[in-house]
Amino acid sequence: QLQLVESGGGLVRPGGSLRLSCAASGSISSIVYMAWYRQAPGKQRELVASIHTGGSGGSINYGNFVKGRFTISRDNAKKTLYLQMNSLKPEDTAVYYCYAPSTNWGQGTQVTVSS
């Protein structure tokens, strides 16, 4: 079964940036849908961004709270999913997880936005 390992989290000041990576243990070329989720303490896991490469050109979707600050991308050759996060806010503090169908949730990577 494909394994996903997130990295790139850390402590950043409000307004700062981070780039999260999700490295897969095998090829992701045939995976049509991948996504980033996050879970803050005491809250439910929520969708941050998704990328769908099937059909006519595919699609990218973001949670309403993203408001143009984040960019999801993937590099099939590197077997990696990315999330570029800019203009980070304290409310972005959470554990971030990547997702692909038929895979188990990984450990996630902690993002803390604080001054």
Secondary structure as GFF3:
##gff-version 3
##sequence-region A 1 115
A	DSSP	beta_strand	4	7	.	.	.	ID=ss1
A	DSSP	beta_strand	10	12	.	.	.	ID=ss2
A	DSSP	beta_strand	18	24	.	.	.	ID=ss3
A	DSSP	beta_strand	33	39	.	.	.	ID=ss4
A	DSSP	beta_strand	46	52	.	.	.	ID=ss5
A	DSSP	beta_strand	59	62	.	.	.	ID=ss6
A	DSSP	beta_strand	70	75	.	.	.	ID=ss7
A	DSSP	beta_strand	80	85	.	.	.	ID=ss8
A	DSSP	three_ten_helix	90	92	.	.	.	ID=ss9
A	DSSP	beta_strand	94	99	.	.	.	ID=ss10
A	DSSP	beta_strand	109	113	.	.	.	ID=ss11
###
